Amino acid sequence: MNKNIVCYATVPTQFATAENGVKFAYRRLGPKGEVPIIYFNHLTANLDNCDPRVMDGMATEYEIISFDYRGVGQTSGEDAKSIKDMAKDGIAFINALGYAKVDIMAFSMGGFIAQELMEMQPSLVRKIVLAGTGPRGGQGISDVVGLTYWDIFKGYLTFVDPKFYLFFSSTENGKTGAKAFLKRLSERTENRDTEVKIRTLKAQLKAISNWGHEQAQDLSKFTLPVLVINGDNDRMVPTLNSYDLAKRFPNATLHIYEEAGHGAIFQHHEDFVKRALAFYKY
Protein backbone atom coordinates (compact mmCIF):
# COMPACT_ATOMS: atom_id res chain seq x y z
CA MET A 1 0.00 0.00 0.00
CA ASN A 2 1.27 3.46 -0.95
CA LYS A 3 1.37 5.42 2.31
CA ASN A 4 1.33 8.69 0.37
CA ILE A 5 -2.22 7.98 -0.83
CA VAL A 6 -4.83 9.22 1.63
CA CYS A 7 -7.22 6.37 2.36
CA TYR A 8 -8.90 5.02 5.46
CA ALA A 9 -5.83 2.99 6.36
CA THR A 10 -3.66 6.12 6.43
CA VAL A 11 -5.98 9.05 7.18
CA PRO A 12 -5.05 10.70 10.51
CA THR A 13 -7.17 10.51 13.63
CA GLN A 14 -8.59 13.86 14.71
CA PHE A 15 -10.27 15.06 17.89
CA ALA A 16 -13.26 17.28 18.71
CA THR A 17 -14.48 18.27 22.17
CA ALA A 18 -18.26 18.45 22.55
CA GLU A 19 -20.34 20.61 24.87
CA ASN A 20 -20.79 17.63 27.18
CA GLY A 21 -17.03 17.62 27.78
CA VAL A 22 -16.33 14.42 25.82
CA LYS A 23 -13.28 14.54 23.55
CA PHE A 24 -14.26 12.46 20.52
CA ALA A 25 -11.71 10.68 18.35
CA TYR A 26 -12.73 10.56 14.68
CA ARG A 27 -11.49 10.06 11.14
CA ARG A 28 -12.83 11.88 8.10
CA LEU A 29 -12.27 10.98 4.48
CA GLY A 30 -13.53 12.24 1.12
CA PRO A 31 -14.55 15.60 -0.36
CA LYS A 32 -16.03 18.00 2.19
CA GLY A 33 -19.63 18.99 1.72
CA GLU A 34 -22.52 20.55 3.59
CA VAL A 35 -24.02 17.14 4.42
CA PRO A 36 -21.45 14.47 5.40
CA ILE A 37 -22.11 10.80 6.11
CA ILE A 38 -21.66 9.95 9.78
CA TYR A 39 -20.85 6.28 10.32
CA PHE A 40 -22.24 4.65 13.48
CA ASN A 41 -20.34 1.44 14.16
CA HIS A 42 -21.07 -1.88 15.85
CA LEU A 43 -20.69 -3.35 19.33
CA THR A 44 -17.17 -2.86 20.79
CA ALA A 45 -15.94 -1.21 17.61
CA ASN A 46 -13.19 1.37 17.52
CA LEU A 47 -12.00 3.37 14.51
CA ASP A 48 -9.94 0.45 13.25
CA ASN A 49 -13.07 -1.72 12.93
CA CYS A 50 -14.44 0.25 9.98
CA ASP A 51 -14.08 -1.68 6.73
CA PRO A 52 -11.50 0.21 4.61
CA ARG A 53 -13.23 -0.84 1.38
CA VAL A 54 -16.55 0.59 2.49
CA MET A 55 -14.98 3.80 3.81
CA ASP A 56 -12.77 4.32 0.77
CA GLY A 57 -15.61 3.48 -1.58
CA MET A 58 -17.99 6.00 -0.02
CA ALA A 59 -15.22 8.63 0.07
CA THR A 60 -14.99 8.61 -3.72
CA GLU A 61 -18.07 10.85 -3.76
CA TYR A 62 -18.89 11.86 -0.18
CA GLU A 63 -17.21 12.91 3.02
CA ILE A 64 -17.61 10.05 5.47
CA ILE A 65 -16.79 10.42 9.16
CA SER A 66 -16.30 7.60 11.67
CA PHE A 67 -15.94 8.16 15.41
CA ASP A 68 -15.33 6.35 18.69
CA TYR A 69 -18.22 6.23 21.13
CA ARG A 70 -17.71 7.64 24.62
CA GLY A 71 -15.18 5.58 26.58
CA VAL A 72 -14.17 3.67 23.46
CA GLY A 73 -10.77 3.80 21.77
CA GLN A 74 -9.30 7.27 22.09
CA THR A 75 -12.57 9.01 23.00
CA SER A 76 -12.67 10.23 26.59
CA GLY A 77 -15.18 9.51 29.33
CA GLU A 78 -16.89 6.46 30.75
CA ASP A 79 -18.89 4.03 28.64
CA ALA A 80 -22.48 5.08 28.03
CA LYS A 81 -24.95 2.97 29.97
CA SER A 82 -27.79 2.96 27.46
CA ILE A 83 -28.51 3.18 23.73
CA LYS A 84 -30.26 6.50 24.38
CA ASP A 85 -27.14 7.90 26.05
CA MET A 86 -25.08 6.79 23.04
CA ALA A 87 -27.53 8.67 20.82
CA LYS A 88 -27.13 11.81 22.92
CA ASP A 89 -23.37 11.47 22.51
CA GLY A 90 -23.82 11.08 18.75
CA ILE A 91 -25.74 14.35 18.61
CA ALA A 92 -23.09 16.03 20.74
CA PHE A 93 -20.36 14.82 18.37
CA ILE A 94 -22.21 16.06 15.27
CA ASN A 95 -22.82 19.42 16.96
CA ALA A 96 -19.13 19.65 17.84
CA LEU A 97 -18.29 19.34 14.14
CA GLY A 98 -20.78 22.11 13.36
CA TYR A 99 -23.25 20.26 11.12
CA ALA A 100 -26.95 21.12 11.05
CA LYS A 101 -27.82 18.23 8.72
CA VAL A 102 -26.16 14.85 8.15
CA ASP A 103 -26.62 11.57 6.37
CA ILE A 104 -26.10 8.46 8.48
CA MET A 105 -24.71 5.02 7.72
CA ALA A 106 -25.31 2.71 10.67
CA PHE A 107 -24.34 -0.90 11.21
CA SER A 108 -25.66 -3.24 13.92
CA MET A 109 -25.68 -1.47 17.31
CA GLY A 110 -25.04 1.73 15.37
CA GLY A 111 -28.50 1.29 13.87
CA PHE A 112 -30.06 1.15 17.33
CA ILE A 113 -28.26 4.37 18.25
CA ALA A 114 -29.25 6.11 15.02
CA GLN A 115 -32.95 5.34 15.54
CA GLU A 116 -32.82 6.87 19.02
CA LEU A 117 -30.95 9.87 17.61
CA MET A 118 -33.76 10.47 15.11
CA GLU A 119 -36.30 10.28 17.93
CA MET A 120 -34.41 12.99 19.81
CA GLN A 121 -33.60 15.24 16.86
CA PRO A 122 -35.49 14.13 13.72
CA SER A 123 -34.55 17.21 11.66
CA LEU A 124 -30.84 16.37 11.92
CA VAL A 125 -30.90 13.40 9.54
CA ARG A 126 -31.45 13.71 5.76
CA LYS A 127 -31.06 10.06 4.68
CA ILE A 128 -30.07 6.90 6.54
CA VAL A 129 -28.69 3.45 5.73
CA LEU A 130 -29.50 0.80 8.35
CA ALA A 131 -27.44 -2.37 7.92
CA GLY A 132 -27.57 -5.55 10.01
CA THR A 133 -29.84 -3.96 12.55
CA GLY A 134 -33.41 -3.89 13.85
CA PRO A 135 -36.06 -1.91 15.73
CA ARG A 136 -36.22 -1.30 19.45
CA GLY A 137 -37.73 -4.38 21.10
CA GLY A 138 -37.14 -6.41 17.94
CA GLN A 139 -37.28 -10.20 17.96
CA GLY A 140 -34.09 -11.80 19.25
CA ILE A 141 -32.18 -8.56 19.79
CA SER A 142 -31.82 -9.13 23.53
CA ASP A 143 -30.33 -12.58 22.79
CA VAL A 144 -27.17 -10.98 21.39
CA VAL A 145 -25.54 -11.16 24.83
CA GLY A 146 -25.38 -14.93 25.08
CA LEU A 147 -24.54 -15.33 21.40
CA THR A 148 -21.67 -12.84 21.61
CA TYR A 149 -20.11 -14.43 24.67
CA TRP A 150 -20.39 -17.88 23.09
CA ASP A 151 -18.71 -16.81 19.86
CA ILE A 152 -15.99 -14.96 21.77
CA PHE A 153 -15.28 -18.22 23.61
CA LYS A 154 -15.42 -20.14 20.33
CA GLY A 155 -12.96 -17.68 18.78
CA TYR A 156 -10.64 -18.09 21.76
CA LEU A 157 -10.63 -21.86 21.34
CA THR A 158 -10.02 -21.70 17.58
CA PHE A 159 -7.61 -18.72 17.60
CA VAL A 160 -9.96 -16.80 15.31
CA ASP A 161 -11.41 -13.31 15.66
CA PRO A 162 -15.02 -13.73 16.97
CA LYS A 163 -16.26 -11.57 14.10
CA PHE A 164 -15.48 -14.56 11.85
CA TYR A 165 -18.44 -16.32 13.47
CA LEU A 166 -20.60 -13.37 14.50
CA PHE A 167 -20.61 -11.47 11.21
CA PHE A 168 -20.47 -14.19 8.55
CA SER A 169 -22.35 -17.33 7.59
CA SER A 170 -20.76 -20.78 7.75
CA THR A 171 -20.98 -21.26 3.96
CA GLU A 172 -17.83 -21.25 1.84
CA ASN A 173 -18.73 -17.81 0.52
CA GLY A 174 -19.22 -16.63 4.08
CA LYS A 175 -15.88 -17.99 5.24
CA THR A 176 -14.08 -16.45 2.27
CA GLY A 177 -15.72 -13.10 2.96
CA ALA A 178 -14.80 -13.31 6.64
CA LYS A 179 -11.12 -13.95 5.93
CA ALA A 180 -10.92 -11.09 3.44
CA PHE A 181 -12.71 -8.70 5.82
CA LEU A 182 -10.46 -9.49 8.79
CA LYS A 183 -7.39 -9.06 6.59
CA ARG A 184 -8.60 -5.61 5.53
CA LEU A 185 -8.98 -4.54 9.15
CA SER A 186 -5.23 -5.00 9.63
CA GLU A 187 -4.25 -2.78 6.69
CA ARG A 188 -3.62 0.20 8.96
CA THR A 189 -0.17 -0.38 10.42
CA GLU A 190 0.57 3.00 12.02
CA ASN A 191 -1.35 5.16 14.51
CA ARG A 192 -3.90 2.48 15.23
CA ASP A 193 -6.68 3.11 17.72
CA THR A 194 -6.63 2.07 21.36
CA GLU A 195 -8.00 -1.44 21.92
CA VAL A 196 -11.49 -1.74 23.35
CA LYS A 197 -11.69 -2.79 27.00
CA ILE A 198 -13.71 -5.67 28.46
CA ARG A 199 -15.70 -3.14 30.49
CA THR A 200 -16.93 -1.64 27.21
CA LEU A 201 -18.12 -5.04 25.99
CA LYS A 202 -20.07 -5.57 29.21
CA ALA A 203 -21.57 -2.07 29.23
CA GLN A 204 -22.64 -2.18 25.59
CA LEU A 205 -24.08 -5.68 25.81
CA LYS A 206 -26.15 -4.65 28.82
CA ALA A 207 -27.37 -1.57 26.95
CA ILE A 208 -28.36 -3.71 23.95
CA SER A 209 -30.14 -6.25 26.16
CA ASN A 210 -32.16 -3.52 27.84
CA TRP A 211 -32.98 -1.87 24.51
CA GLY A 212 -34.11 -5.21 23.12
CA HIS A 213 -36.70 -5.46 25.91
CA GLU A 214 -38.02 -1.91 25.58
CA GLN A 215 -41.30 -0.91 23.94
CA ALA A 216 -41.28 -0.64 20.17
CA GLN A 217 -40.71 2.77 18.64
CA ASP A 218 -43.16 4.40 16.24
CA LEU A 219 -41.08 4.63 13.06
CA SER A 220 -44.00 5.57 10.79
CA LYS A 221 -43.50 9.27 11.57
CA PHE A 222 -40.07 9.31 9.91
CA THR A 223 -40.60 10.09 6.23
CA LEU A 224 -36.93 10.42 5.25
CA PRO A 225 -35.45 7.98 2.71
CA VAL A 226 -34.21 4.78 4.40
CA LEU A 227 -32.14 1.95 2.93
CA VAL A 228 -32.31 -1.29 4.93
CA ILE A 229 -29.61 -3.88 4.21
CA ASN A 230 -28.85 -7.32 5.64
CA GLY A 231 -27.85 -10.88 4.85
CA ASP A 232 -30.37 -13.71 4.69
CA ASN A 233 -28.81 -15.45 7.71
CA ASP A 234 -28.07 -12.81 10.35
CA ARG A 235 -27.47 -14.58 13.67
CA MET A 236 -26.81 -11.45 15.76
CA VAL A 237 -29.81 -9.34 14.76
CA PRO A 238 -32.12 -11.89 13.07
CA THR A 239 -32.87 -11.00 9.45
CA LEU A 240 -36.62 -10.81 10.05
CA ASN A 241 -35.88 -7.54 11.91
CA SER A 242 -34.70 -6.00 8.64
CA TYR A 243 -38.01 -6.90 7.01
CA ASP A 244 -39.76 -5.41 10.04
CA LEU A 245 -37.76 -2.17 9.80
CA ALA A 246 -38.51 -1.76 6.13
CA LYS A 247 -42.25 -2.14 6.81
CA ARG A 248 -42.24 0.34 9.68
CA PHE A 249 -40.55 3.16 7.76
CA PRO A 250 -42.92 4.67 5.16
CA ASN A 251 -40.11 5.49 2.69
CA ALA A 252 -37.79 2.48 2.97
CA THR A 253 -36.03 0.27 0.44
CA LEU A 254 -34.93 -3.23 1.47
CA HIS A 255 -32.15 -5.38 0.06
CA ILE A 256 -31.21 -8.83 1.40
CA TYR A 257 -27.98 -10.53 0.29
CA GLU A 258 -28.10 -14.29 -0.19
CA GLU A 259 -25.63 -16.58 1.63
CA ALA A 260 -24.66 -13.75 3.94
CA GLY A 261 -24.89 -13.01 7.61
CA HIS A 262 -24.73 -10.01 9.92
CA GLY A 263 -21.77 -8.49 8.06
CA ALA A 264 -23.33 -8.75 4.60
CA ILE A 265 -22.19 -5.23 3.70
CA PHE A 266 -18.59 -6.32 4.24
CA GLN A 267 -18.93 -9.60 2.39
CA HIS A 268 -20.55 -7.77 -0.54
CA HIS A 269 -18.75 -4.45 -0.07
CA GLU A 270 -18.45 -3.62 -3.79
CA ASP A 271 -22.18 -3.99 -4.45
CA PHE A 272 -23.07 -2.32 -1.17
CA VAL A 273 -20.96 0.76 -1.91
CA LYS A 274 -22.64 1.14 -5.31
CA ARG A 275 -26.09 0.89 -3.73
CA ALA A 276 -25.24 3.31 -0.93
CA LEU A 277 -23.69 5.88 -3.28
CA ALA A 278 -26.77 5.80 -5.49
CA PHE A 279 -29.05 6.04 -2.45
CA TYR A 280 -27.38 9.14 -1.03
CA LYS A 281 -27.21 10.77 -4.47
CA TYR A 282 -30.90 10.61 -5.39
N, C-alpha and C positions, 0 to 999 in steps of 0.2 A: 504494500500500500504506500502510495506517495504521500508523505506527511505534509507536503506543501499544499495539497488539495484540502480545502475546508469541507469536511463531511462530519457526520455525527461522531465518528470514531476519533476525530481530532479537534472538533470545535471546543473552545474553552468553556469552563464552568463559570457562571457569573452569579452574583448575589444581589438580592433586593430585600430591604427591610420594610415590613408592612406596618400599618398603624397598630396592629396588635402586638408589636414588638418582636415578631418572629422574623428571623433572617433566613429567607428562602434561597436555596441553591437551585439554579436552573441552567438550561442550555437552550440556545435559540439558533435556528438554522433556516436559511432561505431568504428570499427578498422581503424586506419590510413592507408592511401594508397597514391600512387602517384597521383591518379585522384579521388578527392572527388566528392560528389554530392552537389551542391549548390542549396538551395531551395529558389525560388523567390515567395513571398507570395502575397496575394490579397489586394485589396483596404482597406485602414485603418487598416491593420493588424500589430500587434506587435508580439514579440516572443511567446507570450502566445496563439496566434491564430493558431499555427501549431497543427495539429491533432496528439496527442501523439501516436495513433495506427499506423499512417502512418510513423511517425518519428522512432518509436521503431522498426517497421517492417523492414524498410529499413536498420536500423543500425545493424541488425543481420548479414549482409554481407558487408555493405559499410559504409564508413564515410559519414554522411550527416550533412550539416552545414546550419543553418538558420540565418538570420540577419535582423536587423531593417534598413529600408531605412533612408536616411538623414532626420533629424527632427522628426523621429518617435521613440516612446518608449525611450530607453536610448541612442540612437545614436544622436550625436551632430549636430548642424547646422540648417539651415532653410529648410523647405520643398522644394523639387525640383519642378520646375514649369512645367516641361514637361516630357514625357515618355523617350525622348532621354537623358535628364539630369539624370534620374533615371538609365538609362543604363550605362552612364559614371560613376556614383557612384558605380554600380555593378562591373564594371571593376576595379575601384580603390580599392574596398574591396577585390576582388580576388587577386589583385597584392599585397595588404598589407599582405595577408596570405602566399604569396610566391609561388603560383601555376601557372604553365605555361600551364596547360591543366585541364579542369574540365568537369564533366557531369552536366547537369542542370535538375532540376525538377521545373516546373513553373505552377502556378495556377492562372487563371483569369488575373488580371492586371499584375501579374508576367510574364505571357506569352507575353504580349505586350513588357515589358521591355527586356525580353530575346531575342526576335526577333531583337530589335534595337541593343542589345549588339552584336549579331552575325554579323550584318551589319557593326559595327564599328571594330570588332576584330574577324573575322570568324575562325581563327586558334585556338582560345581559347577553343572552345567547341567541345567535342568528340561525345557525344550523348545528346539528349534532349527529355524530356517528356513535352508535352503541354496539360494541362488539363483545361477544362472550359474556353477556350480562343478563340481568332480569329485573323485574319490578320489586319494589318493597313488599315483603311478605310472600314472595314467589315460591313456588313449589320446589322443595329440596335445597333452597339457598342456605338455610340454617345448618344443613348437613355437611357443609364445606369444612367444618372444624375437624370432625373425625376423619374425613377423607384426606385432608391435608396432612394431618399427623401420620396417618398410615403410609401415605406415599413418601413422606420425608423419611420414615423408618425404612421403607422399601429401597429408597435411593441410597441410604446409608449402607444397607446390606449389599447392594449391587455396585457401589461406588459410582453412581450416576446421579446427576442433578435431578432433584424431584420433579422439576418442570418437564422432564422427559416423559413422566407418567401422567402428571396433572394436566398438561396442556395438549397432549397429542394422543391419537388413537393407537391401538396396538397393531394396526395393519402395517404392511410393509411401507406403504406410502407415508403413514403416520410416523413410523420410526425414522425413515429417511428425512422427513421434514424436521423432526426433533433434533437429529444430529446436526443438520445444517444450521438450524436456529441457534443452538447452543454454541456452535463454532463462531457464529456471527457476533454473539455477545462478548466474545473475548478479543474482538478486533482492536478495541481501544487498549493500548499498552502503556500509555502514560497519563498521569493525572486522573486516575480512576477514582470513582466515588468511594466513600466510606461504607464498609460492609454493614448490612442491616443486622440489628441486634435481636436476640431471642425475645426480649421484652416487647419489641415491636410486633413480632409474629403473634404473641399472646394477646396483645392489646387489639390488634386489627381483627384477629379471629373472633374475639369476644364481641367486637363492634358489629361484625358481619352477622354473627349468630343472633344478636339482639335485633338487628335490622330485618333479618329473615323472619322474625316472629311478630313484627309490627304490622299494624293495619295497612292495607293496600292504599296506595296513593291514587288520586284522581288524575290520570294523565290525559284525559279527553280535553282538558282546557288548554293544552299546549298545542298550538297550531303551526309551529315552526316545522320545517322539513327535517325528517328523521330518517337515518339509514341504519337498519338493524342487521347485524351480521353475526353468523355463528357457523359452527360445524354441525353435522348431523348426529354427532355422538359426544356431546359435551358432558363430561362427568362432573365437573365442578359446579357449573350453573346449568342444570339440565336444559337441553335444547328447547323443550316445550316453552320455557320462559321467553325465548326470543320470539316465538309465535305469539305469545301472550302480549309482549311489548308492542309488537307491530299492530295488533288489534286495538290496543288501548290508545295509541297515538293516532289522531285523525289524519295526519299527513305523513305516514311512514311507508318506507319501502323495505322489504325483507329479502335477504339473500342467504341461503343455507348451502355451505360447501359439503359435498359428499366425501365420505371417508376422511373426515376431519373431526377434531375434538375442540376443546376449549380455545386453543391457540390457532384456530383456523386462519386468522389473518396473517399469521407468521408462516404457516405452511404454504399458503397461497398468496404470499406477499405481493407478487407481481400483479396478479389480477385484482387484489384488494386495492392496491395503490391506484390503479386505473379507475376503479369504481369510485373510490373516495375523491380523487381529483375531479372527476366529472360531477359528482354530487355537490361538492363545494362551489363549483363553477357556475352551475345553473340553478 
